[in-house]
Amino acid sequence: MNNKPSSLGSQSDTSANLTESQLVDLCHRTLHYHGFSDDQMAALTETLVAAEMDGCRSHGIYRLLVIIDTLRKGCVKPDAVPVVEDIAPGVVKVDAQGGLSPLAFNKGIELLQEKASHSGIAVLALNHCVHVTALWVEVEKLAQRGLVAIACNPTHSYVAPHGGTTPLLGTNPIAFGWPRQSAPPFVFDFATSMIARGDIELYRRDNKPIPEGWGLDREGNRCQDAAEVLDHGAMLPFGAHKGSALSIMIELLAGPLISDMTSLESTEYDEGKGGIPYHGEIIIAVDPARTMGEKRADQTDSAERLFNMIVEQGARLPSQRRFAEREKSAREGVEIDRKLLTDIEALVPKATG
């Protein structure tokens, strides 16, 4: 086992520049040292590095700290082997067996595509998984295979419903992917809370107040103290009653509908350990070759016309900034906060002698 830190690129007192291969090496060394199987390590690394390369700090290598903390609390199985079940003509399930979600998704993607291509639409249900990664990586993979995809999942009960003060809902992200022939797929991924929980965690790390309207304190008052919101208060849904309703929909689709936990049940299952949420995820895939039929070319052109008109008036497609950041990261590397890098490298003691 090589515990020596990889050679870094340009460095300063506050940051270090890492290439994609160095990010991969950092993830591999950390996860391997802590006993993650090769399959779990590869799938998780792919997702974390993709987020970091796309400029999403809250879902990138920062999550290594959260994952190892969860492992130490006994809340994730680092060597779990997912089990794929062919349930029905349009349904496939993958039991993650208490492991992280990326490997479970990878195990089910081929059968999901086969079923969607045959029936026009299919559902992939991931059960009993520990979930800490971004959903856009998954829907983008499906869009690259020519499928339209929707994915969503609950979390822990971090968010108060609109008009309430007690956390009952999760941050409950939802992602969508639409394939394009001559451009990167149209992809979005956002939490139904005002902001992803990971972003508030980064504010806490930096000892900065969060923006007004992101959360409540333990008394139900608006609060800008990240630690108070995270540890004692509640996050808030975006869009008031609209975000709250969308969040409840996700609780139902990715909880009871696939025989898994709601965010509240995930929190209760954790029993105060403070681990990563443990729940399910639902992915719906549609094959446009089936739904569009012989008019597929016309319908594809219709979608492209909409995209072009959005951009022509100066608006931005949701995925454009991430793709631009990805290209920049491939050319120039990624700037990583020095303190974050030090904390991650501390997870793997250096070899002595």
Summary of the structure (lengths in Angstrom):
residues: 353
radius of gyration: 20.4
end to end distance: 14.2
largest distance: 68.4
contacts: 1219
relative contact order: 0.16
helix: 44%
strand: 18%
